[in-house]
Amino acid sequence: MQFFDHEEVTTMAAAIMENKLNRALELLGSSIDPEIEESYTSIEARILAQALENVELAERRLREIQKLVGDFEEALI
């Protein structure tokens, strides 16, 4: 059985967290809105705020697409 000292555990935990944050940033497209960067101090909060902003934008786009397709379907009838 291998035992790790406190420094090794801390280093491993930091590496795991960095990997998770990097993956979260990849999922966002590796960019965070400058306003969000100014509004939140931690990278975790920035990532979550950007993800929420992306969802809200996607919902607005979906509603617009549904309206456009609905308008198109009505024109065909």
For each residue, the residues with C-beta under 8 A, 3 or more apart:
1:
2:
3:
4: 8 9 12
5: 8 9
6: 9 10
7: 10 11
8: 4 5 11 12
9: 4 5 6 12 13
10: 6 7 13 14
11: 7 8 14 15
12: 4 8 9 15 16
13: 9 10 16 17
14: 10 11 17 18
15: 11 12 18 19
16: 12 13 19 20
17: 13 14 20 21
18: 14 15 21 22
19: 15 16 22 23
20: 16 17 23 24
21: 17 18 24 25 43 44 47
22: 18 19 25 26
23: 19 20 26 27
24: 20 21 27 28 47 51
25: 21 22 28 30 32 47
26: 22 23 29 30
27: 23 24 51
28: 24 25 31 32 47 50 51 54
29: 26
30: 25 26
31: 28 50
32: 25 28 36 37 46 47 50
33: 36 37 50 53
34: 37 38
35: 38 39
36: 32 33 39 40 46 49 50 53
37: 32 33 34 40 46
38: 34 35
39: 35 36 49
40: 36 37 45 46 49
41: 45
42: 45 46
43: 21 46 47
44: 21 47 48
45: 40 41 42 48 49
46: 32 36 37 40 42 43 49 50
47: 21 24 25 28 32 43 44 50 51
48: 44 45 51 52
49: 36 39 40 45 46 52 53
50: 28 31 32 33 36 46 47 53 54
51: 24 27 28 47 48 54 55
52: 48 49 55 56
53: 33 36 49 50 56 57
54: 28 50 51 57 58
55: 51 52 58 59
56: 52 53 59 60
57: 53 54 60 61
58: 54 55 61 62
59: 55 56 62 63
60: 56 57 63 64
61: 57 58 64 65
62: 58 59 65 66
63: 59 60 66 67
64: 60 61 67 68
65: 61 62 68 69
66: 62 63 69 70
67: 63 64 70 71
68: 64 65 71 72
69: 65 66 72 73
70: 66 67 73 74
71: 67 68 74 75
72: 68 69 75 76
73: 69 70 76 77
74: 70 71 77
75: 71 72
76: 72 73
77: 73 74
